[in-house]
Amino acid sequence: MLVNYQYEIYPNEEQRKKLDTWLHYCRHLYNSALIDKHRMYQEDKTNYSRYDMQKQLVVDKKKFPFLSEVPSQPLQEVFVRLEKAFNGFFDQRSKYPKIKKYKDYNSLTFTQFGYNKKGNRMALSFTEDGKLFNGKIGTVNIKMHRPIEGAIKQVVIKRKGGRWFAIFSVVGQVKPQTLRILEAVGIDVGLNKYAVLSDGTEIENPRYLRQAEKQLRKAQKKLSRMTRGSANYKQQAAKVEKLHMKVANQRKDFLHKKSYRIAINHSVVCVEDLNIRQMVRNRKLSKSISDAGWGMFRNMLGYKCRRNGGLLVKVIPEYTTQDCSSCRNRVKKSLSVRTHICMRCGAVLGRDHNAARNILAKGLEQLQIA
């Protein structure tokens, strides 16, 4: 399986401008290919494939010499991304691909690169013969805070909030492990408590966005009063972006730590297969659900379980809250009722704890073990 290692890089001003220029060219190439694909399909139902786009790129490089300033790998990766976007649309996993704005296209993919043994310098844009590309970025300072284990397949250079990162995709080995059912756990996510495990463990909800709301409201109000496009406007917009970035980093750090701890302690992890996209349409709960990051948490659990030789099981969420985890009696209750009380067997426990136990039981049944 692929494992990502992310490190911050520190390009100088000239290198930043070149990277920004390359992103600009790649974004326009993406938009141009999207428009061509849409037009050709409307005209005569022609399937404008990725390989057709690559052939067109050869012609375009002769017409527009500035495209030759960009290494070939990031340009070809543009068409791979567009193909994935359409595949997601046809599989009903995402919406129809849209025209990318400046803020929507923020990364470049390289397969030729190098870094020194100390891990404090890296070079981009190597050609196949080991020489630097003509439009080279050259060597860039990098902070490799942990060693890379495994064969590196590619590196993605990403722009995020005025900072730059190198993300190495590495082929990592999955640890062999026997599924231990006694170490299986069910997880019920929520808004009052972030998550409750079937063993009774509770994880508090940090609510990072709610904590930063006052600062964000003040900063956004100040931004709204400025002239769009002015120097002050850009400076204040950067401050707003920095606040949002801090919240996102806090959330990601929290989710990484919790998902890692669960994945190494439990061989089988059972969660609800929630339709989060549908749930966020609830205007009263959409902000809190987005702040919780349930989808990100589930994705992290998935790859960390696989990496440790474990298994993530997704179960249908129907009646996990209503059914009694002891006797299967259905006890209907509103969202405001936080305690599960079963009149048939006398079970009394927290609503979320009861749901987590039901999720675990469903997951084990799904594995045909229980």
N, C-alpha and C positions, 0 to 999 in steps of 0.2 A: 504494500500500500504506500501511497505518497504521503510524506510528512513535510510540513512547511516550517522553515526556520526564518524568522523575521528579524532583521537588524536595521538600525538607522544608519543612513549614509549622509555625508556632509559635502555635497558638491559646491564648488566655488561659484561665483556669480556668472562667469562665462559658461560653465557647465550647466547651471540651472537654466539659462536662456536656451541652450541647445536642446536640453531635455524637454523644455516647454514647447519649443518649435517642433520637435519630433512628435510630441503628443498632439499638437495642432494639426500637423499633416495627416497623422493616422486617424484622427477624428473625422477630418473632412473626407478621407478615403472611405471610411465606414459609411458616412452619410451618403456619399456618391454611389457606393455599391448598393446600399439599401434602396435608393431612388431608382437605380437601373433595374434592380430585381423586381420592384413593384411595377414599374412601367412595362417591362417585357411581359410580365404575367398578364397584365391588363390588356395588352395589345394582341397577343397571339398565344397566351397560355404557355409561354416558353419557361422552362425551368432553368434559371440563371444560377448555375451551381458555383461552388467555391473554386473549382478548377477553371471555369469560364472567367471568373473574376481575376484569377492569377494570370491568365493569358492576356486579359485586358490591361492588367497592370504593366506588363512588358511594353505594350503600345503607349500607355500613358506616360511611362518614364521617358520616352523619346519626345513626347509633346511637352511635358512639364519637367524640366531638368531638376527642379528642386526636390522631386521625389527621390532622386538618386542620392540626396544628402542623408537619407534615413537608411540604416542597415536593413537588409531584406527580411530578416526574421520578424521584427515588429510589424512590417507591412503585411506579410503573409498571415500573421496572427490575427490581423483585422478581419480577414475573411473567415477564419476559424470561429471567431467570436460571433460573427453575423450568422453563420451556419448553426451554431449552438442556440442562438436566440430564436431562430425560426423553428428549430427542432422542439424547443420548449413550448413555443406557441402551438405547434401542431399536436403536441402531446397534452395540451391544455394545462400545462404547468405554469405558464406565464402569459402576459399580454402580447399583442402584436408589437414587434420591434419598432422603436421610435427613433426619430432624429436625435443624435447626441449633442447636448449642449457642452459648453466648456467644463462645467462641473461634473458631467457624466462620464467623461473619458479621462482616466487618470493613471493608466499603467501601460508599460511597454514590456514585451517579452523578449528575452535574449537566450540563445543557446550557446553562444561563444562568449566566454568571460574568463576571468582569473582573479585570484587573490593571493596575497603573500602568506607565509607561514605564521607570522605574528597575528594575522587577522585584523590589521588596521588599515590596509589599503586593498582596493580591488580595481580591476580594469574592465571596461566594457567594450563591446563591438569588435571582438576578434573575428577574423575571417578563418576559413577552414585550414589555411596553411600556417595559422598561428600568428599572423601579422595583424596589427591594429587596422581597423577600418579607416577609409579616407576621411569620413566625417566623424572622426573619433571623439569620444568623450575623454579618453585618457584615464589616468588613475584617480580614484575618488577615495576620500577618507571614509572608513566604515568602522563601526563599533560592534565586533563579533563577541558578544558577551558569553556565548557558550559554543563548544565545538560542534561541527556538523558531523553526524554519524550516518554513513551510507553514500551511495552514488548520487551525485547531483544531476538532475535531468535538465533543469532550466532555472533561470532567475527572472523574476518580475520586478521591475523598478516602478515603484508606486509613489504618486504625489498625494499627500494627505495634509490638508490644512497648512500649507506652506512648508511642510517637512517632507523629506524623501526617505523611502525605505527600500531595502533589497529583500525580496522574499524568495528563498531558495526552495525549490521542490525537490525533495530527496526520496529515493526509494528506500523505505524503512522496512525492517523485518518484523513480522508479527510474532509476538511471544507465544510459543505453544502453551496451551493451558486447557485443562479439563474443566468442563462446565460443572461447577459445584452448586447443586440446587439449594443446599442449606444456606448458601451465601447470596441467594437471589433476593431482590428487593423491588418493591413497587413504589413509584413516586407519583404523588398528586401535586401538581403545581396550582398555585392560586395567587390571589392579590393580598389577602390578609397576611398569611404566611407565604413566603415565596414557594416553599415546597415542604411537604410532609412525607416522610418515608414510612414504609409499612412496619418498620421496627419501632416507630414512635418518634424518631428523630425529627426535629423541626428546624427549618432554615428560615431565618428572618428575612423579610423583604427590605432591601436597603433603600429603594425608591430614590435613586440618584437624580432623576429628572425633576421630581417634585422638590427635592432639596435645593436645586439650582434655579427653580422657577422665578424666584424674586429677582435674582441677578439677571437672568435672561430677559425678563419682562422690562427691566430698567434699561438694559443695553439695546433691546429691539425698539423700544419707544424712542430712545435717543437717535437710533439709526433712521427711523421713519421720518424724523423732522429735518434730515439733511438732504441736500441736493444730490440726486442720484448721479453717480459718475464722478463726483468731486473727490479731491484728495482726502478730505475729512470723512466722506462717505465710505471710501475704500478702507480707511484705517479702522473705522468703527465696525464695518462688516467683518474685518479680520478678527476683531475682538469677539463678536458674536459667534463666529465660526470656532474660535478657540474655546469658548464656553461649551458649545455643543460637543466639541472633540473631547474635552475633559470628561463630560458625562458619559460619552460612548466608551472611553478608555476605562473609566471606573467600572462600568457595567461589564465590559469584556473581561477585565481582571477578576471581578467577582465570580463570573460564570466559569472562567477557566479553572479557578481554584476549587470551586464546589464540584464541578463535573469531574475533575481529576481525582479528587478524594473519593467520590462515589465509584468511579471506574476501577480504581485499584483495590477497593475493599469488597466489591461485589462482582461475581462472575456473570450473573444474569441480571439485567436491569430492565424493568417493565415500565413503560410510560403510555399515556393516552395519545392516540393519533388525532390530535386536535386540529380542526380546520381554523387556523389562526387568522387567515385572510378574511374569513366570514365573520369571525368574532370581533375584529377591530371595526366592523361597520356599526357596532353599538356606540353611539356618540358619548354615552355616559362613561363607558369603560375603555374606550379606544386608547386614550393617553396612558392609562395605567397598564394596559396589556402591552402596549408598545414599549413602555419603560421597563417592563419585566423581562422582555427578550426571551420568551419561551421557545421560539423557533431556534434561536441561536444556541440556547441551552441544550435542546434536543440534538442539534447537529454535533455539538461538542461531545455530548455523551456517546453518540454513535461512533465517531472515529476513535475516541479514546478507549471505548470498550473493545473495538476491533484491534487496536494497537496492542492492548494488553491480553488479547486472546479471549475476550469476553463476548457477550452478545447483548444487543439492545433489541427489545421486543416491543412493538407498537400494538396496542390493543384498541378495540372500538370503545369509545367512552360512554356508551349508552348505559344508564342506570348504575354507574359505579358509585354515585353519591347516594342514591336512593336505597339500593339493596343493602341488607344487613350482611356484614362480612362473616358473621358467625353461623347464621341459620338460613341465609338467602331470602328472608322475608323482605318484601318491598315496603319501605317506610317513606312515604312521600313527605317532603319538607321543602320549605321555601329557602331562598338564598340567605335570608337573614338568620335562619336557624343554624347555629354553629355546633350543636351537639347532637350526635346520633343516639336515639333511645329506641330500642326494640322491645315492644310489649310482649312478643312471643318468647324470646330467649332471655330477656333481661339485660342484653348487652348495652353498655353505656360507654361511649368513647367519642372523641372529637370527630366532627364531620369529615375533615380532611384525612385523618388517620384511618377512618373506616373506608374511605374511597381508595386510599393507597393499598389497603389490604385486598380490596376487590380487584384492583388493577393487577396486583401480584398474582392472585388466583387465576384471573383471565389469561395472563401471560403464560403461566405454567400449563394451563389447559391448551393454549395455542401451540405450545411446544410438545403437547401430548405426553406430558410427564406426570401431571397431577391426576 
